[in-house]
Amino acid sequence: MKKKITLFFLVLPALIFAQQPQLPSYSDSIFPTYYWQRVTHFNTLPQSKDDIIFLGNSITDGAERSELFNDIDIKNRGISGDVTAGVIHRLDGITKGHPSKIFLLIGINDLGRNISPDSVVKNILIISSYIKYESPSTKLFVQSILPVNDTYHKFSTHTNKVKEIKQVNEQLLQYANQYQYTFINLYSSFCDENKKLKNDLTNDGLHLKGEAYLLWKRIVYPYIYGHLPPKN
């Protein structure tokens, strides 16, 4: 049964975790076939309270994280092309297992559709509030949107959003204490001196190469395990 479609982006949720946050509803049909291929696959997989979930779009989808960390508890729940509304639409499937930690990175595809930074942040705060209510033992880590690089002349609707990316990241940092999540600044480590995604980390200005995932691993490792990674 299709759900009633509502506006794609809603107002800022109130910070009242004692009362169940109401998620906006969307028609199943607005999400593409790959989205449903991934969601139905995720829904058939076992869940555990030890799970460490990486949740997001193609930037997350592109990494074999359990192998990267050599840890079967680390699960990839990225969907290429996903937006904040897509995460909201599948959030029940994430929270029902009450994972130990969730690492969220989402928003660049929203900006690529000319959704405003304020609306992106509002949806991320909806996600945060819902996770806090449905799975209070889960620790949420909201990661900054990564920089982009327009010199490859690809994904022009995304790589021209430098100002908007900065606005989203600044707001996510601002709301971290109020919404009880940990903000992780990936952006600064991925930038070159011109505030562009470093050339050695990408080959299209948006998506990441292997070296970038190794950098990402070093940054988030202490948030996963509580200590720095061992030196190679």
GUKOL-162496 format. One record per residue (C-alpha): residue number from 1; residue in three letters; chain; x, y, z. Coordinates in Angstrom, 3 decimals, padded with zeros to 6 digits. Layout:
% residues N
   seq   type   mol          X          Y          Z
   NUM    ALA     A          X          Y          Z
...
This chain:
% residues 232
   seq   type   mol          X          Y          Z
     1    MET     A    000.000    000.000    000.000
     2    LYS     A    001.372    003.382   -000.939
     3    LYS     A    001.716    005.934    001.792
     4    LYS     A    000.229    009.405    001.471
     5    ILE     A    002.797    011.766   -000.023
     6    THR     A    003.502    014.966    001.823
     7    LEU     A    005.854    017.868    001.321
     8    PHE     A    009.404    016.683    000.783
     9    PHE     A    010.869    018.811    003.573
    10    LEU     A    009.123    019.830    006.757
    11    VAL     A    009.554    022.244    009.611
    12    LEU     A    012.126    021.897    012.370
    13    PRO     A    011.064    019.199    014.855
    14    ALA     A    010.678    020.062    018.515
    15    LEU     A    013.228    018.529    020.812
    16    ILE     A    010.814    016.428    022.875
    17    PHE     A    012.147    012.905    023.048
    18    ALA     A    009.503    011.840    025.575
    19    GLN     A    006.929    012.172    022.787
    20    GLN     A    007.314    010.068    019.670
    21    PRO     A    008.530    012.215    016.782
    22    GLN     A    006.259    012.024    013.748
    23    LEU     A    008.082    011.152    010.563
    24    PRO     A    006.852    012.702    007.337
    25    SER     A    005.361    010.123    004.991
    26    TYR     A    006.190    009.641    001.325
    27    SER     A    004.837    007.564   -001.514
    28    ASP     A    006.926    004.456   -002.146
    29    SER     A    006.866    005.327   -005.836
    30    ILE     A    009.022    008.441   -005.524
    31    PHE     A    012.084    006.333   -004.732
    32    PRO     A    013.997    004.613   -007.565
    33    THR     A    014.421    000.901   -008.208
    34    TYR     A    017.953    000.761   -006.800
    35    TYR     A    016.708    002.276   -003.556
    36    TRP     A    014.202   -000.575   -003.166
    37    GLN     A    016.734   -003.202   -004.209
    38    ARG     A    018.945   -002.073   -001.353
    39    VAL     A    016.162   -001.532    001.213
    40    THR     A    014.627   -004.955    000.635
    41    HIS     A    018.085   -006.503    000.880
    42    PHE     A    018.844   -004.681    004.138
    43    ASN     A    015.494   -005.796    005.573
    44    THR     A    016.376   -009.478    005.050
    45    LEU     A    019.715   -009.246    006.872
    46    PRO     A    020.179   -010.137    010.554
    47    GLN     A    020.387   -007.313    013.060
    48    SER     A    022.199   -007.057    016.369
    49    LYS     A    022.579   -004.525    019.153
    50    ASP     A    026.318   -004.737    018.440
    51    ASP     A    025.836   -003.361    014.924
    52    ILE     A    027.670   -000.203    013.907
    53    ILE     A    025.710    001.260    011.007
    54    PHE     A    027.089    003.579    008.332
    55    LEU     A    024.005    005.229    006.865
    56    GLY     A    023.917    007.459    003.817
    57    ASN     A    024.167    007.762    000.039
    58    SER     A    026.710    006.696   -002.604
    59    ILE     A    029.603    008.045   -000.546
    60    THR     A    028.732    005.440    002.081
    61    ASP     A    027.530    002.814   -000.407
    62    GLY     A    030.945    002.820   -002.090
    63    ALA     A    032.937    001.326    000.799
    64    GLU     A    033.287   -002.296    001.918
    65    ARG     A    033.364   -001.231    005.543
    66    SER     A    033.387   -004.583    007.312
    67    GLU     A    036.533   -005.442    005.340
    68    LEU     A    037.976   -001.958    005.732
    69    PHE     A    037.769   -002.236    009.516
    70    ASN     A    038.076   -006.032    009.643
    71    ASP     A    034.951   -006.001    011.806
    72    ILE     A    031.763   -007.908    010.988
    73    ASP     A    029.733   -005.666    013.307
    74    ILE     A    030.255   -002.697    010.974
    75    LYS     A    027.437   -002.603    008.423
    76    ASN     A    027.077   -000.591    005.220
    77    ARG     A    023.586    000.881    004.847
    78    GLY     A    024.378    003.350    002.100
    79    ILE     A    022.224    003.722   -001.007
    80    SER     A    023.608    005.479   -004.054
    81    GLY     A    021.524    008.525   -004.906
    82    ASP     A    019.785    008.647   -001.543
    83    VAL     A    018.493    011.862    000.000
    84    THR     A    017.379    012.815    003.495
    85    ALA     A    013.783    011.855    002.664
    86    GLY     A    015.002    008.410    001.596
    87    VAL     A    016.744    007.896    004.917
    88    ILE     A    013.590    008.988    006.733
    89    HIS     A    011.494    006.572    004.663
    90    ARG     A    013.676    003.587    005.620
    91    LEU     A    014.561    004.640    009.139
    92    ASP     A    012.284    002.106    010.865
    93    GLY     A    014.339   -000.667    009.310
    94    ILE     A    017.487    000.816    010.824
    95    THR     A    016.238    001.546    014.347
    96    LYS     A    014.304   -001.682    014.952
    97    GLY     A    017.575   -003.540    015.565
    98    HIS     A    018.697   -000.961    018.158
    99    PRO     A    022.251   -000.758    016.817
   100    SER     A    025.105    000.296    019.038
   101    LYS     A    026.126    003.233    016.837
   102    ILE     A    024.935    004.976    013.695
   103    PHE     A    027.240    007.087    011.511
   104    LEU     A    025.085    009.287    009.276
   105    LEU     A    026.309    011.156    006.201
   106    ILE     A    023.578    012.563    003.964
   107    GLY     A    022.613    015.756    002.168
   108    ILE     A    024.740    016.338   -000.919
   109    ASN     A    022.093    014.874   -003.236
   110    ASP     A    019.467    017.108   -001.643
   111    LEU     A    021.634    020.139   -002.375
   112    GLY     A    022.127    018.816   -005.902
   113    ARG     A    018.341    019.034   -006.295
   114    ASN     A    018.452    022.657   -005.133
   115    ILE     A    016.918    021.860   -001.749
   116    SER     A    017.915    024.605    000.679
   117    PRO     A    020.565    024.010    003.374
   118    ASP     A    017.971    024.794    006.060
   119    SER     A    015.668    022.067    004.742
   120    VAL     A    018.513    019.545    004.622
   121    VAL     A    019.395    020.284    008.231
   122    LYS     A    015.748    020.092    009.341
   123    ASN     A    015.411    016.604    007.886
   124    ILE     A    018.649    015.472    009.516
   125    LEU     A    017.307    016.730    012.853
   126    ILE     A    014.097    014.780    012.251
   127    ILE     A    016.261    011.691    011.716
   128    SER     A    018.224    012.425    014.897
   129    SER     A    015.086    012.916    017.005
   130    TYR     A    013.523    009.709    015.721
   131    ILE     A    016.643    007.625    016.382
   132    LYS     A    016.861    009.063    019.901
   133    TYR     A    013.260    008.138    020.642
   134    GLU     A    013.099    004.714    018.965
   135    SER     A    016.559    003.523    020.009
   136    PRO     A    017.769    005.605    022.964
   137    SER     A    020.784    003.372    023.566
   138    THR     A    022.102    004.042    020.046
   139    LYS     A    024.888    006.595    019.795
   140    LEU     A    024.412    008.837    016.761
   141    PHE     A    027.315    010.412    014.905
   142    VAL     A    026.399    012.997    012.273
   143    GLN     A    029.219    013.486    009.794
   144    SER     A    029.784    016.656    007.817
   145    ILE     A    029.038    016.732    004.114
   146    LEU     A    032.293    016.295    002.221
   147    PRO     A    033.820    018.944   -000.052
   148    VAL     A    033.388    018.711   -003.821
   149    ASN     A    035.619    019.547   -006.774
   150    ASP     A    034.366    021.158   -009.971
   151    THR     A    037.590    020.794   -011.966
   152    TYR     A    036.457    017.404   -013.336
   153    HIS     A    033.390    018.998   -014.971
   154    LYS     A    031.130    016.238   -013.703
   155    PHE     A    028.123    016.320   -011.361
   156    SER     A    027.829    020.046   -011.908
   157    THR     A    024.597    020.316   -009.909
   158    HIS     A    026.504    018.993   -006.882
   159    THR     A    029.949    020.510   -007.309
   160    ASN     A    028.605    024.066   -007.483
   161    LYS     A    027.203    023.828   -003.955
   162    VAL     A    030.332    024.872   -002.026
   163    LYS     A    028.574    027.632   -000.087
   164    GLU     A    025.561    025.441    000.699
   165    ILE     A    027.751    022.585    001.960
   166    LYS     A    029.441    024.983    004.356
   167    GLN     A    026.065    026.226    005.599
   168    VAL     A    024.789    022.706    006.287
   169    ASN     A    027.957    021.724    008.122
   170    GLU     A    027.918    024.846    010.279
   171    GLN     A    024.316    024.221    011.291
   172    LEU     A    024.918    020.545    012.031
   173    LEU     A    027.723    021.530    014.388
   174    GLN     A    025.506    024.181    015.980
   175    TYR     A    022.683    021.730    016.765
   176    ALA     A    024.842    018.840    018.026
   177    ASN     A    024.419    019.461    021.760
   178    GLN     A    020.726    020.273    021.548
   179    TYR     A    019.931    017.161    019.534
   180    GLN     A    022.347    014.941    021.442
   181    TYR     A    024.484    013.644    018.602
   182    THR     A    028.234    013.813    018.026
   183    PHE     A    029.285    015.911    015.046
   184    ILE     A    032.284    014.625    013.086
   185    ASN     A    034.072    017.108    010.849
   186    LEU     A    035.216    015.106    007.829
   187    TYR     A    035.176    018.188    005.608
   188    SER     A    038.417    019.790    006.774
   189    SER     A    040.516    016.662    006.281
   190    PHE     A    039.229    016.118    002.734
   191    CYS     A    039.798    019.728    001.565
   192    ASP     A    042.757    021.094   -000.330
   193    GLU     A    044.046    024.654    000.086
   194    ASN     A    041.275    025.890   -002.251
   195    LYS     A    038.504    024.218   -000.226
   196    LYS     A    037.989    021.606   -002.930
   197    LEU     A    037.903    017.835   -002.515
   198    LYS     A    041.536    016.751   -002.830
   199    ASN     A    042.423    015.409   -006.268
   200    ASP     A    044.109    012.325   -004.871
   201    LEU     A    040.874    011.339   -003.105
   202    THR     A    038.500    011.472   -006.090
   203    ASN     A    038.388    010.963   -009.835
   204    ASP     A    035.100    012.727   -010.556
   205    GLY     A    034.866    015.529   -007.993
   206    LEU     A    032.151    013.894   -005.899
   207    HIS     A    032.805    010.213   -005.239
   208    LEU     A    035.740    008.737   -003.383
   209    LYS     A    038.731    006.602   -004.288
   210    GLY     A    040.276    003.975   -002.033
   211    GLU     A    042.702    006.404   -000.406
   212    ALA     A    039.767    008.535    000.721
   213    TYR     A    038.162    005.633    002.539
   214    LEU     A    041.430    004.955    004.340
   215    LEU     A    041.437    008.595    005.467
   216    TRP     A    037.795    008.307    006.542
   217    LYS     A    038.670    005.191    008.510
   218    ARG     A    041.429    007.019    010.421
   219    ILE     A    039.079    009.881    011.296
   220    VAL     A    036.158    007.808    012.589
   221    TYR     A    038.197    005.003    014.176
   222    PRO     A    038.330    006.642    017.645
   223    TYR     A    034.560    007.203    017.557
   224    ILE     A    034.027    003.503    016.865
   225    TYR     A    036.565    001.965    019.221
   226    GLY     A    037.442    004.706    021.691
   227    HIS     A    041.135    004.838    020.765
   228    LEU     A    043.377    005.688    017.856
   229    PRO     A    044.008    003.049    015.176
   230    PRO     A    047.167    000.978    015.512
   231    LYS     A    050.131    002.174    013.484
   232    ASN     A    050.934    000.055    010.444
